[in-house]
Each structure stands twice: as C-alpha cells, then as structure tokens.
C-alpha cells in the first residue's frame, strides 16, 4: 500500500503528500505542518493545473475524481485552488484516516 499521494508529476519533479509521522518520506521537504497552514501561492505551484490562455480560464485537478477539473478564472482562482486542495484532503482522509499534520515533498 502506498503511504503517499502523488499531487503532481512533471518532467523534472514529483510532488508527494504524506501524513506527518510517516517514516518513509522521500525527497526534499517543501512543507511540514498543519494541513490548513499551506499558503495559496505554494498550493498553486503544487497542485496539478491547466491554463487556457485565450479565455484566461484555469483548470485545477479534482483529486477525488481523477478525470475531473475545477474551472475558474483569474478573479476567482483562490476559490478554485481551495476546492482542489479540499478534494486532496478528502482523498487523503479516505485513504489514511483522520489527520492534522502533513508533509509535502519534492522528489
């Protein structure tokens, strides 16, 4: 069983979501602390997203339903980021159980 959730995979790095206290944490730690303390600017870099340049729309991944995306634009991007992060937390709660502290790494 995996002890992490892959947040985003790009050609250079893979970002992983662990529960704090996990013994087998790989990579460089980007964030360690309370699950609600992650800054929005950090989340924008961590969460998987797509941008439509012609219409200025942003699509951020829904982690509970793998093939779905939350849609928004520049004016409501914070709301869409929070929705995506909530779906990541819900997926982690279903997979690992209740938690408060997390570790996010870059491998």
C-alpha positions as CSV (number, residue, x, y, z in Angstrom):
1,X,0.0,0.0,0.0
2,X,1.2,3.5,-0.9
3,X,2.0,5.7,2.1
4,X,1.7,8.9,0.0
5,X,-0.5,10.6,-2.6
6,X,1.1,12.0,-5.8
7,X,0.0,15.6,-6.1
8,X,1.7,16.4,-9.4
9,X,4.1,14.9,-11.7
10,X,6.0,17.0,-14.2
11,X,9.1,16.2,-16.4
12,X,11.5,17.3,-13.6
13,X,9.8,16.6,-10.3
14,X,7.1,14.6,-8.5
15,X,5.3,16.2,-5.6
16,X,4.0,13.9,-2.8
17,X,1.6,14.3,0.1
18,X,2.4,12.3,3.3
19,X,1.0,12.3,6.8
20,X,3.4,13.7,9.4
21,X,5.0,10.9,11.4
22,X,5.4,8.7,8.3
23,X,8.8,7.1,8.5
24,X,9.5,6.6,4.8
25,X,9.4,10.1,3.4
26,X,11.3,10.6,0.1
27,X,12.7,13.8,-1.4
28,X,13.1,17.3,-0.2
29,X,10.6,18.6,2.3
30,X,8.7,21.6,0.9
31,X,6.1,21.9,3.7
32,X,5.7,20.3,7.1
33,X,2.9,21.4,9.5
34,X,-0.8,21.7,9.9
35,X,-3.0,20.7,6.9
36,X,-4.7,24.1,6.9
37,X,-1.5,26.1,7.0
38,X,-0.4,25.7,3.4
39,X,-0.1,29.0,1.7
40,X,-2.1,29.6,-1.6
41,X,1.0,30.6,-3.5
42,X,2.6,27.3,-2.6
43,X,-0.6,25.4,-3.5
44,X,-0.7,27.0,-6.9
45,X,2.8,25.6,-7.6
46,X,2.0,22.1,-6.1
47,X,-1.5,21.4,-7.5
48,X,-1.9,20.0,-11.0
49,X,-3.5,22.7,-13.2
50,X,-4.0,23.7,-16.9
51,X,-4.4,27.2,-18.2
52,X,-6.3,28.3,-21.3
53,X,-4.5,31.4,-22.4
54,X,-7.1,32.6,-24.9
55,X,-10.0,32.7,-22.5
56,X,-8.0,33.2,-19.3
57,X,-9.5,30.1,-17.7
58,X,-7.7,28.0,-15.2
59,X,-8.5,24.3,-14.5
60,X,-7.2,22.7,-11.3
61,X,-7.4,19.0,-10.7
62,X,-10.2,17.4,-8.6
63,X,-8.2,14.7,-6.7
64,X,-11.3,12.7,-5.6
65,X,-12.4,12.2,-9.2
66,X,-9.3,11.7,-11.2
67,X,-10.6,12.8,-14.6
68,X,-12.4,15.9,-13.4
69,X,-11.2,19.5,-13.0
70,X,-12.4,22.6,-11.1
71,X,-12.8,25.6,-13.5
72,X,-12.2,29.2,-12.7
73,X,-10.6,32.4,-14.0
74,X,-8.0,34.9,-12.6
75,X,-10.6,36.7,-10.5
76,X,-11.7,33.5,-8.5
77,X,-8.5,31.4,-8.7
78,X,-8.2,31.3,-4.9
79,X,-11.6,29.7,-4.6
80,X,-10.7,27.0,-7.2
81,X,-7.3,26.4,-5.5
82,X,-9.1,25.8,-2.2
83,X,-11.6,23.5,-3.8
84,X,-8.8,21.4,-5.3
85,X,-6.9,21.3,-2.0
86,X,-10.0,20.2,-0.2
87,X,-10.5,17.4,-2.6
88,X,-6.9,16.3,-2.0
89,X,-7.5,16.4,1.8
90,X,-10.7,14.3,1.4
91,X,-8.9,11.8,-0.7
92,X,-6.1,11.5,1.9
93,X,-8.7,11.2,4.7
94,X,-10.4,8.3,2.8
95,X,-7.0,6.6,2.2
96,X,-5.3,7.2,5.5
97,X,-8.0,8.2,8.0
98,X,-8.3,11.4,10.1
99,X,-5.2,13.6,10.3
100,X,-4.0,17.1,11.1
101,X,-0.3,17.3,10.2
102,X,1.1,16.7,6.8
103,X,4.4,16.7,4.9
104,X,4.8,17.7,1.3
105,X,7.9,16.7,-0.6
106,X,9.5,17.1,-4.0
107,X,11.3,14.1,-5.4
